[in-house]
Amino acid sequence: MTQNIYDSPDFFEAYSRIPRQVHGFEGAPEWPALRAMLPDPAGASIVDLGCGFGWFCRWARSQGARAALGIDVSANMLARAEAMTQDTAIRYEKADLEALDLPEATFDLAYSSLAFHYVEKLDRLFEVVRRALKPGGSLVFSAEHPLLTAPSRQGWAVDAEGRRRWPIDSYLREGRRTSDWLAKGVIKQHRTFGTYFNLLTRAGFTVTHLEEWGPTDAQIADNPDLAEERERPTFFLMAARR
């Protein structure tokens, strides 16, 4: 079962204060790039895997999606999503992505933001999602960059010339990693790009786009803290088609 740290009161309180939860997509700098990868949601049936506060479900409906299903393992997340949603075409469901079951050939688009790096049995999940998509349906997702899921315990380092470097620890050793983010002992699954690609193709997907996201010059001008993302990307974005 997925670690459900989001139902820890202290963690959830801290998580609720991060910009992407306070401001939605306006607080998620990778959103413009991710949005550009999405098919037109008008008339589509969509499922959001790890829906959090339901931002994507509501956005998809605002763009004309026919129906949206948000899935999350956290009761706290779903309660917040329900409170923020007044739309009978959106429904939320509590489920663990490790053991998810979805009806076959039901959705036009499956979407996920920053959830797949928590899933141990990602091969099974990709197979479930492919079956749940209609022929020609799309999967679009973001996840933590493998450089971030395999960090050195020392984090940023400074080389002999005074430049900051992001050392990594056993990049090719895949599997469970434990990190500290808003709380100690957050469990993530480290995978290489090769593994993500191979899991998708073995499940029957055709990968159509991969992007190692980084901020634009305009974004850095608006928020200088984002310049750090030029040193090592935090996220990658991927699109695939059934």
GROMACS elastic network, one bead per residue, 0.5 to 0.9 nm:
[ bonds ]
;  ai    aj funct       b0    kb
    1     4     6  0.84519   500
    1    96     6  0.67662   500
    1    97     6  0.83296   500
    1    98     6  0.61493   500
    1    99     6  0.77338   500
    1   119     6  0.88482   500
    1   120     6  0.87684   500
    2    73     6  0.78047   500
    2    96     6  0.64824   500
    2    97     6  0.73798   500
    2    98     6  0.65150   500
    2   118     6  0.69750   500
    2   119     6  0.66299   500
    2   120     6  0.78236   500
    2   187     6  0.88340   500
    3     6     6  0.85064   500
    3    73     6  0.89549   500
    3   118     6  0.79201   500
    3   186     6  0.80073   500
    3   187     6  0.69160   500
    3   188     6  0.89952   500
    4     7     6  0.60658   500
    4     8     6  0.77861   500
    4    73     6  0.67862   500
    4    74     6  0.63444   500
    5     8     6  0.53757   500
    5     9     6  0.88662   500
    5    11     6  0.69051   500
    5    12     6  0.79323   500
    5    74     6  0.82000   500
    5   183     6  0.87400   500
    5   186     6  0.74438   500
    6     9     6  0.76664   500
    6    10     6  0.88696   500
    6    11     6  0.61370   500
    6    12     6  0.52464   500
    6    15     6  0.79784   500
    6    73     6  0.86689   500
    6    74     6  0.60223   500
    6    75     6  0.83965   500
    6    76     6  0.70116   500
    6    77     6  0.74164   500
    7    10     6  0.86645   500
    7    11     6  0.74919   500
    7    12     6  0.63042   500
    7    74     6  0.58263   500
    7    75     6  0.66354   500
    7    76     6  0.56586   500
    7    77     6  0.79033   500
    8    11     6  0.53534   500
    8    12     6  0.59739   500
    8    13     6  0.85321   500
    8    76     6  0.87804   500
    9    12     6  0.52117   500
    9    13     6  0.60974   500
    9    14     6  0.87049   500
    9    76     6  0.87758   500
   10    13     6  0.52212   500
   10    14     6  0.63765   500
   10    15     6  0.85962   500
   10   182     6  0.87970   500
   10   183     6  0.83590   500
   11    14     6  0.52296   500
   11    15     6  0.60003   500
   11    16     6  0.85366   500
   11   182     6  0.62202   500
   11   183     6  0.63134   500
   12    16     6  0.59594   500
   12    17     6  0.87398   500
   12    76     6  0.75882   500
   12    77     6  0.84723   500
   13    16     6  0.52157   500
   13    17     6  0.67898   500
   14    17     6  0.54054   500
   14    18     6  0.70804   500
   14   182     6  0.65922   500
   14   183     6  0.89911   500
   15    18     6  0.56106   500
   15    21     6  0.74781   500
   15   182     6  0.72290   500
   16    19     6  0.83369   500
   16    20     6  0.86929   500
   16    21     6  0.56883   500
   16    22     6  0.67422   500
   17    20     6  0.83858   500
   17    21     6  0.65723   500
   17    22     6  0.61091   500
   18    21     6  0.56463   500
   18    22     6  0.63384   500
   18    23     6  0.86864   500
   18    27     6  0.84028   500
   19    22     6  0.50252   500
   19    23     6  0.57446   500
   19    24     6  0.74393   500
   19    26     6  0.82748   500
   19    28     6  0.73515   500
   20    23     6  0.53912   500
   20    25     6  0.62475   500
   20    26     6  0.69952   500
   20    28     6  0.50403   500
   20    29     6  0.85663   500
   21    24     6  0.52488   500
   21    25     6  0.83286   500
   21    27     6  0.73231   500
   21    28     6  0.86551   500
   21    52     6  0.88070   500
   21    53     6  0.74052   500
   21    55     6  0.86767   500
   22    27     6  0.73448   500
   23    26     6  0.54638   500
   23    27     6  0.50625   500
   23    28     6  0.81658   500
   24    27     6  0.55500   500
   24    28     6  0.68292   500
   24    53     6  0.87309   500
   24    55     6  0.62440   500
   24    56     6  0.88927   500
   25    29     6  0.76098   500
   25    30     6  0.86424   500
   25    31     6  0.61180   500
   25    32     6  0.86070   500
   25    55     6  0.74658   500
   25    56     6  0.85186   500
   26    29     6  0.71904   500
   26    31     6  0.79346   500
   27    31     6  0.86235   500
   28    31     6  0.55658   500
   28    32     6  0.85881   500
   29    32     6  0.71157   500
   29    33     6  0.85099   500
   29   214     6  0.89049   500
   29   215     6  0.71625   500
   29   219     6  0.76648   500
   29   226     6  0.87583   500
   30    33     6  0.56299   500
   30    34     6  0.62510   500
   30    35     6  0.86541   500
   30   213     6  0.67480   500
   30   214     6  0.76315   500
   30   215     6  0.74361   500
   30   235     6  0.80457   500
   30   237     6  0.87114   500
   31    35     6  0.57908   500
   31    36     6  0.84575   500
   32    35     6  0.51208   500
   32    36     6  0.62835   500
   32    37     6  0.89796   500
   33    36     6  0.52289   500
   33    37     6  0.68195   500
   33   211     6  0.86682   500
   33   213     6  0.77526   500
   33   237     6  0.82596   500
   34    37     6  0.53392   500
   34    38     6  0.68941   500
   34   140     6  0.80226   500
   34   141     6  0.79031   500
   34   142     6  0.77298   500
   34   237     6  0.66429   500
   34   238     6  0.84941   500
   35    38     6  0.53273   500
   35    39     6  0.85992   500
   36    39     6  0.81925   500
   37   140     6  0.72688   500
   37   209     6  0.77617   500
   37   237     6  0.86622   500
   37   238     6  0.82435   500
   37   239     6  0.68371   500
   38    41     6  0.77238   500
   38   109     6  0.85901   500
   38   111     6  0.88957   500
   38   138     6  0.82168   500
   38   139     6  0.87381   500
   38   140     6  0.67179   500
   38   239     6  0.80283   500
   39    42     6  0.88973   500
   39   109     6  0.79620   500
   39   138     6  0.76099   500
   40    43     6  0.84957   500
   40    44     6  0.80299   500
   40    63     6  0.81840   500
   40    64     6  0.88405   500
   40    65     6  0.86948   500
   41    44     6  0.52023   500
   41    45     6  0.79470   500
   41    46     6  0.80036   500
   41    60     6  0.61237   500
   41    61     6  0.80413   500
   41    63     6  0.62581   500
   41    64     6  0.62733   500
   41    65     6  0.50878   500
   41    66     6  0.83040   500
   41   108     6  0.84860   500
   41   109     6  0.79045   500
   42    45     6  0.88779   500
   42    60     6  0.79331   500
   42    61     6  0.81259   500
   42    63     6  0.59200   500
   42    66     6  0.70288   500
   43    63     6  0.88588   500
   43    64     6  0.58162   500
   43    67     6  0.80656   500
   44    60     6  0.86786   500
   44    64     6  0.76812   500
   44    66     6  0.52518   500
   44    67     6  0.69171   500
   44    68     6  0.85043   500
   44   107     6  0.74246   500
   44   108     6  0.56209   500
   44   109     6  0.71430   500
   45    65     6  0.62186   500
   45    66     6  0.55289   500
   45    68     6  0.59355   500
   45    69     6  0.81992   500
   45   106     6  0.74072   500
   45   108     6  0.53594   500
   45   109     6  0.66111   500
   45   110     6  0.88276   500
   46    57     6  0.78230   500
   46    60     6  0.78971   500
   46    65     6  0.73572   500
   46    66     6  0.81283   500
   46    67     6  0.63950   500
   46    69     6  0.63414   500
   46    70     6  0.85593   500
   46   106     6  0.87145   500
   46   107     6  0.54500   500
   46   108     6  0.59573   500
   46   110     6  0.57530   500
   46   111     6  0.74696   500
   47    51     6  0.86724   500
   47    57     6  0.78898   500
   47    67     6  0.86390   500
   47    68     6  0.57561   500
   47    70     6  0.58721   500
   47    71     6  0.75053   500
   47   107     6  0.67840   500
   47   108     6  0.84698   500
   47   109     6  0.65070   500
   47   111     6  0.62566   500
   47   112     6  0.84860   500
   48    51     6  0.52415   500
   48    54     6  0.82777   500
   48    56     6  0.71517   500
   48    57     6  0.68542   500
   48    68     6  0.75731   500
   48    69     6  0.62137   500
   48    71     6  0.60971   500
   48    72     6  0.85822   500
   48   109     6  0.85531   500
   48   110     6  0.59862   500
   48   112     6  0.55686   500
   48   113     6  0.82493   500
   49    52     6  0.87828   500
   49    69     6  0.86352   500
   49    70     6  0.64588   500
   49    71     6  0.52482   500
   49    72     6  0.66809   500
   49    97     6  0.74666   500
   49   110     6  0.72884   500
   49   111     6  0.61766   500
   49   113     6  0.76746   500
   49   115     6  0.74358   500
   49   116     6  0.86429   500
   50    54     6  0.89749   500
   50    70     6  0.71971   500
   50    71     6  0.54863   500
   50    73     6  0.73370   500
   50    74     6  0.88362   500
   50    96     6  0.89547   500
   50    97     6  0.78238   500
   50   111     6  0.87950   500
   50   112     6  0.62297   500
   50   113     6  0.70399   500
   50   114     6  0.79735   500
   50   115     6  0.57682   500
   50   116     6  0.84015   500
   51    54     6  0.52154   500
   51    55     6  0.74237   500
   51    56     6  0.72154   500
   51    57     6  0.76724   500
   51    69     6  0.86650   500
   51    70     6  0.51049   500
   51    71     6  0.55107   500
   51    72     6  0.56421   500
   51    77     6  0.79781   500
   51    78     6  0.80865   500
   51    81     6  0.83262   500
   51    92     6  0.84474   500
   51   111     6  0.87790   500
   51   112     6  0.72117   500
   51   113     6  0.76416   500
   51   115     6  0.87515   500
   52    55     6  0.75448   500
   52    70     6  0.80974   500
   52    71     6  0.80567   500
   52    72     6  0.64190   500
   52    73     6  0.89944   500
   52    74     6  0.79300   500
   52    76     6  0.87655   500
   52    77     6  0.50386   500
   52    78     6  0.66886   500
   52    80     6  0.81919   500
   52    81     6  0.69183   500
   52   113     6  0.89662   500
   53    56     6  0.85338   500
   53    76     6  0.89746   500
   53    77     6  0.55319   500
   53    78     6  0.65610   500
   53    79     6  0.81862   500
   53    80     6  0.56991   500
   53    82     6  0.80073   500
   53    84     6  0.76758   500
   54    57     6  0.53478   500
   54    58     6  0.63595   500
   54    59     6  0.86586   500
   54    70     6  0.65997   500
   54    77     6  0.83082   500
   54    78     6  0.78048   500
   54    80     6  0.81860   500
   54    82     6  0.79121   500
   54    84     6  0.78481   500
   54    85     6  0.77773   500
   54    92     6  0.83309   500
   55    58     6  0.54157   500
   55    59     6  0.61743   500
   55    60     6  0.86819   500
   55    81     6  0.78805   500
   55    84     6  0.89351   500
   56    60     6  0.59475   500
   56    61     6  0.84936   500
   56    68     6  0.89240   500
   56    70     6  0.85328   500
   56   111     6  0.83179   500
   56   112     6  0.89017   500
   56   113     6  0.89140   500
   57    60     6  0.52328   500
   57    61     6  0.63263   500
   57    62     6  0.86937   500
   57    65     6  0.88175   500
   57    67     6  0.84880   500
   57    68     6  0.55615   500
   57    69     6  0.70171   500
   57    70     6  0.65631   500
   57    90     6  0.67897   500
   57    91     6  0.87878   500
   58    61     6  0.52014   500
   58    62     6  0.62171   500
   58    63     6  0.87584   500
   58    68     6  0.80758   500
   58    85     6  0.72722   500
   58    87     6  0.82591   500
   58    90     6  0.75683   500
   59    63     6  0.63707   500
   59    64     6  0.89011   500
   59    65     6  0.87852   500
   60    63     6  0.50833   500
   60    64     6  0.65183   500
   60    65     6  0.53543   500
   60    66     6  0.86643   500
   60    67     6  0.84857   500
   60    68     6  0.74674   500
   61    64     6  0.50650   500
   61    66     6  0.68741   500
   61    67     6  0.69867   500
   61    68     6  0.71830   500
   61    87     6  0.86505   500
   61    89     6  0.79834   500
   61    90     6  0.79286   500
   62    65     6  0.72418   500
   64    67     6  0.88080   500
   65    68     6  0.71949   500
   66    89     6  0.71965   500
   67    88     6  0.88026   500
   67    90     6  0.59709   500
   67    91     6  0.83601   500
   68    89     6  0.64199   500
   68    91     6  0.65267   500
   68    92     6  0.84630   500
   69    89     6  0.85021   500
   69    90     6  0.58933   500
   69    91     6  0.51451   500
   69    92     6  0.56942   500
   69    93     6  0.73799   500
   70    78     6  0.84677   500
   70    81     6  0.88614   500
   70    90     6  0.75897   500
   70    91     6  0.63470   500
   70    93     6  0.62293   500
   70    94     6  0.85698   500
   71    78     6  0.81567   500
   71    91     6  0.88058   500
   71    92     6  0.58548   500
   71    94     6  0.58188   500
   71    95     6  0.61813   500
   71    96     6  0.82460   500
   71    97     6  0.82708   500
   72    75     6  0.77260   500
   72    77     6  0.71468   500
   72    78     6  0.67609   500
   72    92     6  0.79108   500
   72    93     6  0.66641   500
   72    94     6  0.52535   500
   72    95     6  0.57035   500
   72    96     6  0.68066   500
   72    97     6  0.77234   500
   73    76     6  0.89862   500
   73    77     6  0.80965   500
   73    78     6  0.82790   500
   73    93     6  0.84389   500
   73    94     6  0.52969   500
   73    97     6  0.74262   500
   74    77     6  0.52067   500
   74    78     6  0.63740   500
   74    79     6  0.86501   500
   74    94     6  0.69586   500
   74    95     6  0.82851   500
   74    96     6  0.87370   500
   75    78     6  0.51468   500
   75    79     6  0.60429   500
   75    80     6  0.86209   500
   75    94     6  0.69387   500
   76    79     6  0.51970   500
   76    80     6  0.63168   500
   76    81     6  0.86331   500
   77    80     6  0.52832   500
   77    81     6  0.61713   500
   77    82     6  0.86687   500
   78    82     6  0.60204   500
   78    83     6  0.84903   500
   78    92     6  0.67285   500
   78    93     6  0.76219   500
   78    94     6  0.73030   500
   79    82     6  0.51576   500
   79    83     6  0.62115   500
   79    84     6  0.87217   500
   80    83     6  0.50894   500
   80    84     6  0.62723   500
   80    85     6  0.87402   500
   81    84     6  0.51865   500
   81    85     6  0.62155   500
   81    92     6  0.78882   500
   82    85     6  0.52165   500
   82    86     6  0.78383   500
   82    91     6  0.82804   500
   82    92     6  0.74063   500
   83    86     6  0.79136   500
   85    88     6  0.86765   500
   85    90     6  0.78195   500
   86    90     6  0.83305   500
   87    90     6  0.56596   500
   87    91     6  0.82860   500
   88    91     6  0.70593   500
   95    98     6  0.86552   500
   95    99     6  0.76980   500
   95   100     6  0.64263   500
   95   101     6  0.87791   500
   96    99     6  0.56162   500
   96   100     6  0.58916   500
   97   101     6  0.85238   500
   97   116     6  0.87579   500
   97   119     6  0.69173   500
   97   121     6  0.86012   500
   97   122     6  0.86467   500
   97   125     6  0.68013   500
   98   119     6  0.62749   500
   98   120     6  0.70201   500
   98   121     6  0.59143   500
   98   122     6  0.75243   500
   98   124     6  0.77392   500
   98   125     6  0.67635   500
   99   121     6  0.86246   500
   99   124     6  0.83759   500
   99   125     6  0.78205   500
  100   124     6  0.89187   500
  100   125     6  0.70601   500
  100   128     6  0.74162   500
  101   125     6  0.87952   500
  101   128     6  0.66659   500
  101   129     6  0.87294   500
  101   132     6  0.88041   500
  102   106     6  0.83109   500
  102   128     6  0.67408   500
  102   129     6  0.74194   500
  102   131     6  0.81075   500
  102   132     6  0.58379   500
  103   106     6  0.61491   500
  103   107     6  0.87621   500
  103   128     6  0.88747   500
  103   131     6  0.78672   500
  103   132     6  0.55997   500
  103   133     6  0.88720   500
  104   107     6  0.82778   500
  104   128     6  0.84135   500
  104   129     6  0.86732   500
  104   130     6  0.85088   500
  104   131     6  0.52067   500
  104   133     6  0.67983   500
  104   134     6  0.77861   500
  105   108     6  0.83172   500
  105   130     6  0.83890   500
  105   131     6  0.60939   500
  105   135     6  0.72679   500
  105   137     6  0.89195   500
  106   131     6  0.86222   500
  106   132     6  0.55218   500
  106   133     6  0.57458   500
  106   134     6  0.59032   500
  107   110     6  0.69565   500
  107   132     6  0.61344   500
  107   134     6  0.57796   500
  107   137     6  0.71263   500
  107   138     6  0.88186   500
  108   132     6  0.87796   500
  108   133     6  0.57802   500
  108   134     6  0.57228   500
  108   135     6  0.82365   500
  108   136     6  0.77532   500
  108   138     6  0.64508   500
  108   139     6  0.87765   500
  109   133     6  0.68884   500
  109   134     6  0.84861   500
  109   137     6  0.56748   500
  109   139     6  0.58951   500
  109   140     6  0.76701   500
  110   129     6  0.72387   500
  110   130     6  0.89695   500
  110   132     6  0.86986   500
  110   133     6  0.74084   500
  110   137     6  0.79841   500
  110   138     6  0.62352   500
  110   140     6  0.64294   500
  110   141     6  0.81841   500
  111   138     6  0.82985   500
  111   139     6  0.58297   500
  111   140     6  0.50171   500
  111   141     6  0.54916   500
  111   142     6  0.86269   500
  112   115     6  0.64212   500
  112   116     6  0.75096   500
  112   139     6  0.81890   500
  112   140     6  0.66565   500
  112   142     6  0.63937   500
  112   143     6  0.82949   500
  113   116     6  0.78801   500
  113   140     6  0.86506   500
  113   141     6  0.55900   500
  113   143     6  0.65409   500
  114   117     6  0.69623   500
  114   118     6  0.84392   500
  114   141     6  0.75497   500
  114   142     6  0.53229   500
  114   144     6  0.63195   500
  114   235     6  0.81136   500
  115   118     6  0.57549   500
  115   119     6  0.72826   500
  115   141     6  0.86130   500
  115   142     6  0.77415   500
  115   143     6  0.63547   500
  115   144     6  0.84450   500
  116   119     6  0.52286   500
  116   120     6  0.84484   500
  116   122     6  0.72109   500
  116   141     6  0.82599   500
  116   142     6  0.78810   500
  116   143     6  0.59948   500
  116   144     6  0.83392   500
  116   189     6  0.83827   500
  117   120     6  0.78714   500
  117   122     6  0.86593   500
  117   143     6  0.59660   500
  117   144     6  0.63956   500
  117   145     6  0.88859   500
  117   149     6  0.80936   500
  117   188     6  0.57175   500
  117   189     6  0.52077   500
  117   190     6  0.68430   500
  117   191     6  0.80135   500
  118   187     6  0.68867   500
  118   189     6  0.55862   500
  118   190     6  0.87757   500
  119   122     6  0.56228   500
  119   125     6  0.83580   500
  119   188     6  0.75699   500
  119   189     6  0.66038   500
  120   123     6  0.84689   500
  120   175     6  0.78156   500
  120   176     6  0.78475   500
  120   188     6  0.82686   500
  120   189     6  0.61721   500
  121   124     6  0.55479   500
  121   125     6  0.65622   500
  121   126     6  0.89538   500
  122   126     6  0.61181   500
  122   127     6  0.85983   500
  122   196     6  0.87641   500
  122   199     6  0.76362   500
  123   126     6  0.53256   500
  123   127     6  0.64288   500
  123   128     6  0.88293   500
  123   199     6  0.56355   500
  123   200     6  0.76518   500
  123   202     6  0.83209   500
  123   203     6  0.71662   500
  124   127     6  0.51821   500
  124   128     6  0.62959   500
  124   129     6  0.87173   500
  124   203     6  0.83263   500
  125   128     6  0.50520   500
  125   129     6  0.61350   500
  125   130     6  0.85912   500
  126   129     6  0.50755   500
  126   130     6  0.60951   500
  126   131     6  0.86635   500
  126   199     6  0.73893   500
  126   200     6  0.64769   500
  126   203     6  0.60435   500
  126   204     6  0.87289   500
  126   205     6  0.85958   500
  127   130     6  0.51903   500
  127   131     6  0.63389   500
  127   132     6  0.86381   500
  127   199     6  0.89964   500
  127   200     6  0.83097   500
  127   202     6  0.85516   500
  127   203     6  0.50262   500
  127   204     6  0.76603   500
  128   131     6  0.53459   500
  128   132     6  0.62294   500
  128   133     6  0.88717   500
  128   203     6  0.87297   500
  129   133     6  0.62920   500
  129   139     6  0.80576   500
  130   133     6  0.52942   500
  130   134     6  0.81964   500
  130   135     6  0.89877   500
  130   137     6  0.83528   500
  130   138     6  0.87632   500
  130   139     6  0.82691   500
  130   203     6  0.70224   500
  130   204     6  0.70820   500
  130   205     6  0.71555   500
  130   241     6  0.86747   500
  130   242     6  0.62409   500
  131   134     6  0.76753   500
  131   242     6  0.86763   500
  133   136     6  0.77912   500
  133   137     6  0.53189   500
  133   138     6  0.73168   500
  133   139     6  0.84466   500
  133   242     6  0.70646   500
  134   137     6  0.51655   500
  134   138     6  0.86171   500
  134   242     6  0.76491   500
  135   138     6  0.89389   500
  135   241     6  0.86482   500
  135   242     6  0.59766   500
  136   241     6  0.61128   500
  136   242     6  0.51454   500
  137   240     6  0.86748   500
  137   241     6  0.57958   500
  137   242     6  0.54335   500
  138   205     6  0.89132   500
  138   239     6  0.71470   500
  138   240     6  0.58023   500
  138   242     6  0.62403   500
  139   205     6  0.86566   500
  139   238     6  0.81720   500
  139   239     6  0.56931   500
  139   240     6  0.51973   500
  139   241     6  0.61527   500
  139   242     6  0.79025   500
  140   237     6  0.76004   500
  140   238     6  0.58466   500
  140   240     6  0.64618   500
  140   241     6  0.86602   500
  141   236     6  0.85057   500
  141   237     6  0.58582   500
  141   238     6  0.55409   500
  141   239     6  0.65226   500
  141   240     6  0.89612   500
  142   145     6  0.88362   500
  142   235     6  0.65809   500
  142   236     6  0.56363   500
  142   238     6  0.63272   500
  142   239     6  0.89020   500
  143   146     6  0.87236   500
  143   234     6  0.85793   500
  143   235     6  0.56266   500
  143   236     6  0.57076   500
  143   237     6  0.67305   500
  143   238     6  0.85425   500
  144   147     6  0.81816   500
  144   148     6  0.63645   500
  144   149     6  0.66900   500
  144   233     6  0.86773   500
  144   234     6  0.58465   500
  144   236     6  0.63092   500
  144   237     6  0.89634   500
  145   148     6  0.52948   500
  145   149     6  0.65638   500
  145   150     6  0.89309   500
  145   191     6  0.89972   500
  145   192     6  0.87667   500
  145   193     6  0.85875   500
  145   212     6  0.75441   500
  145   213     6  0.88625   500
  145   232     6  0.88433   500
  145   233     6  0.64860   500
  145   234     6  0.53001   500
  145   236     6  0.53183   500
  145   237     6  0.88903   500
  146   150     6  0.61633   500
  146   151     6  0.86941   500
  146   171     6  0.78064   500
  146   190     6  0.63641   500
  146   191     6  0.61584   500
  146   192     6  0.58065   500
  146   193     6  0.70985   500
  146   234     6  0.84998   500
  146   235     6  0.83664   500
  146   236     6  0.84855   500
  147   150     6  0.54649   500
  147   151     6  0.63893   500
  147   166     6  0.83754   500
  147   167     6  0.86352   500
  147   168     6  0.66252   500
  147   171     6  0.76035   500
  147   190     6  0.89742   500
  147   192     6  0.86937   500
  147   232     6  0.73583   500
  147   233     6  0.75453   500
  147   234     6  0.76943   500
  148   151     6  0.55331   500
  148   166     6  0.89483   500
  148   168     6  0.80527   500
  148   190     6  0.86832   500
  148   232     6  0.81584   500
  148   233     6  0.78064   500
  148   234     6  0.61990   500
  148   235     6  0.82083   500
  149   168     6  0.87995   500
  149   171     6  0.87549   500
  149   177     6  0.72097   500
  149   178     6  0.88962   500
  149   179     6  0.84361   500
  149   188     6  0.70868   500
  149   189     6  0.72026   500
  149   190     6  0.52041   500
  149   191     6  0.78057   500
  150   167     6  0.88933   500
  150   168     6  0.55525   500
  150   169     6  0.54704   500
  150   170     6  0.68929   500
  150   171     6  0.57814   500
  150   172     6  0.89139   500
  150   173     6  0.86572   500
  150   174     6  0.86128   500
  150   177     6  0.75018   500
  150   190     6  0.63491   500
  150   191     6  0.85731   500
  151   154     6  0.80000   500
  151   155     6  0.63674   500
  151   156     6  0.89409   500
  151   166     6  0.74260   500
  151   167     6  0.63554   500
  151   169     6  0.54251   500
  151   170     6  0.85629   500
  151   171     6  0.83560   500
  151   179     6  0.89186   500
  152   155     6  0.53338   500
  152   156     6  0.81092   500
  152   166     6  0.76584   500
  152   167     6  0.54429   500
  152   170     6  0.86076   500
  153   167     6  0.88158   500
  153   168     6  0.83777   500
  153   169     6  0.77038   500
  153   179     6  0.86987   500
  154   157     6  0.71012   500
  154   167     6  0.80715   500
  155   165     6  0.86688   500
  155   166     6  0.63611   500
  155   167     6  0.68625   500
  155   168     6  0.82561   500
  156   164     6  0.64211   500
  156   165     6  0.57117   500
  156   167     6  0.68727   500
  157   163     6  0.81937   500
  157   164     6  0.56019   500
  157   165     6  0.51143   500
  157   166     6  0.62104   500
  157   167     6  0.69856   500
  158   161     6  0.77533   500
  158   162     6  0.54611   500
  158   163     6  0.53487   500
  158   165     6  0.58958   500
  158   166     6  0.87132   500
  159   162     6  0.52931   500
  159   163     6  0.54501   500
  159   164     6  0.64974   500
  159   165     6  0.68754   500
  160   163     6  0.74563   500
  164   231     6  0.81338   500
  165   231     6  0.75261   500
  165   232     6  0.85965   500
  166   231     6  0.77296   500
  166   232     6  0.70120   500
  168   171     6  0.64520   500
  169   172     6  0.87811   500
  169   173     6  0.85299   500
  170   173     6  0.53232   500
  170   174     6  0.82524   500
  171   174     6  0.72125   500
  171   190     6  0.83209   500
  171   191     6  0.83185   500
  171   192     6  0.74846   500
  172   191     6  0.79530   500
  172   192     6  0.69887   500
  173   190     6  0.79967   500
  173   191     6  0.81613   500
  173   192     6  0.89179   500
  174   177     6  0.85352   500
  174   189     6  0.74362   500
  174   190     6  0.52020   500
  174   191     6  0.52227   500
  174   192     6  0.72918   500
  175   188     6  0.81914   500
  175   189     6  0.51949   500
  175   190     6  0.51518   500
  175   191     6  0.67275   500
  176   187     6  0.67441   500
  176   188     6  0.58371   500
  176   190     6  0.62009   500
  177   186     6  0.83065   500
  177   187     6  0.58633   500
  177   188     6  0.53234   500
  177   189     6  0.59108   500
  177   190     6  0.64600   500
  178   184     6  0.83371   500
  178   185     6  0.54818   500
  178   186     6  0.54623   500
  178   188     6  0.61989   500
  178   189     6  0.85672   500
  179   183     6  0.85962   500
  179   184     6  0.66909   500
  179   185     6  0.56115   500
  179   186     6  0.52148   500
  179   187     6  0.65428   500
  179   188     6  0.75705   500
  180   183     6  0.55110   500
  180   185     6  0.56789   500
  180   186     6  0.58246   500
  180   187     6  0.88116   500
  181   184     6  0.65510   500
  181   185     6  0.81137   500
  181   186     6  0.66443   500
  182   186     6  0.85968   500
  183   186     6  0.67947   500
  191   194     6  0.80048   500
  191   195     6  0.60700   500
  191   196     6  0.68742   500
  192   195     6  0.52850   500
  192   196     6  0.66074   500
  192   197     6  0.87964   500
  193   196     6  0.51466   500
  193   197     6  0.61813   500
  193   198     6  0.85581   500
  194   197     6  0.51634   500
  194   198     6  0.60476   500
  194   199     6  0.85307   500
  195   198     6  0.50452   500
  195   199     6  0.59471   500
  195   200     6  0.84741   500
  196   199     6  0.53117   500
  196   200     6  0.63241   500
  196   201     6  0.88099   500
  197   200     6  0.52954   500
  197   201     6  0.63129   500
  197   202     6  0.86380   500
  197   207     6  0.73352   500
  198   201     6  0.51656   500
  198   202     6  0.59490   500
  198   203     6  0.84396   500
  199   202     6  0.52493   500
  199   203     6  0.62028   500
  199   204     6  0.88444   500
  199   205     6  0.88314   500
  200   203     6  0.51984   500
  200   204     6  0.65726   500
  200   205     6  0.53542   500
  200   206     6  0.73768   500
  200   207     6  0.73417   500
  200   240     6  0.78451   500
  201   204     6  0.50808   500
  201   206     6  0.60364   500
  201   207     6  0.72598   500
  202   205     6  0.72686   500
  204   241     6  0.87881   500
  204   242     6  0.66607   500
  205   240     6  0.59087   500
  205   241     6  0.55018   500
  206   239     6  0.86621   500
  206   240     6  0.53015   500
  206   241     6  0.52139   500
  206   242     6  0.64384   500
  207   210     6  0.78101   500
  207   238     6  0.75981   500
  207   239     6  0.60477   500
  207   241     6  0.64493   500
  208   238     6  0.77143   500
  208   239     6  0.55403   500
  208   240     6  0.51460   500
  208   241     6  0.69431   500
  209   237     6  0.78561   500
  209   238     6  0.54720   500
  209   239     6  0.50230   500
  209   240     6  0.69475   500
  210   236     6  0.72129   500
  210   237     6  0.57403   500
  210   239     6  0.66410   500
  211   214     6  0.88390   500
  211   235     6  0.86602   500
  211   236     6  0.55721   500
  211   237     6  0.50581   500
  211   238     6  0.64116   500
  212   233     6  0.64621   500
  212   234     6  0.82605   500
  212   235     6  0.64256   500
  212   237     6  0.64623   500
  212   238     6  0.88832   500
  213   229     6  0.84359   500
  213   233     6  0.61312   500
  213   234     6  0.73574   500
  213   235     6  0.57611   500
  213   236     6  0.54615   500
  213   237     6  0.68128   500
  214   226     6  0.86033   500
  214   227     6  0.88632   500
  214   229     6  0.58853   500
  214   230     6  0.60926   500
  214   232     6  0.84424   500
  214   233     6  0.59830   500
  214   234     6  0.79644   500
  214   235     6  0.80697   500
  214   236     6  0.89203   500
  215   218     6  0.80002   500
  215   219     6  0.58675   500
  215   220     6  0.65213   500
  215   226     6  0.66280   500
  215   227     6  0.74048   500
  215   229     6  0.67706   500
  215   230     6  0.72202   500
  216   219     6  0.51499   500
  216   220     6  0.64023   500
  216   221     6  0.86516   500
  217   220     6  0.51688   500
  217   221     6  0.61502   500
  217   222     6  0.87048   500
  217   227     6  0.87938   500
  218   221     6  0.50244   500
  218   222     6  0.63151   500
  218   223     6  0.85868   500
  219   222     6  0.51157   500
  219   223     6  0.59865   500
  219   224     6  0.78882   500
  219   226     6  0.73603   500
  219   227     6  0.88478   500
  220   225     6  0.71016   500
  220   226     6  0.54695   500
  220   227     6  0.57950   500
  221   224     6  0.58264   500
  221   226     6  0.88445   500
  221   227     6  0.89244   500
  222   226     6  0.89263   500
  223   226     6  0.58997   500
  223   227     6  0.80671   500
  224   227     6  0.56624   500
  224   228     6  0.83902   500
  225   228     6  0.63193   500
  225   229     6  0.83806   500
  226   229     6  0.55440   500
  226   230     6  0.77482   500
  227   230     6  0.55749   500
  227   231     6  0.75793   500
  228   231     6  0.54427   500
  228   232     6  0.71118   500
  228   233     6  0.83814   500
  229   232     6  0.53382   500
  229   233     6  0.50789   500
  229   234     6  0.65270   500
  230   233     6  0.64340   500
  233   236     6  0.75588   500
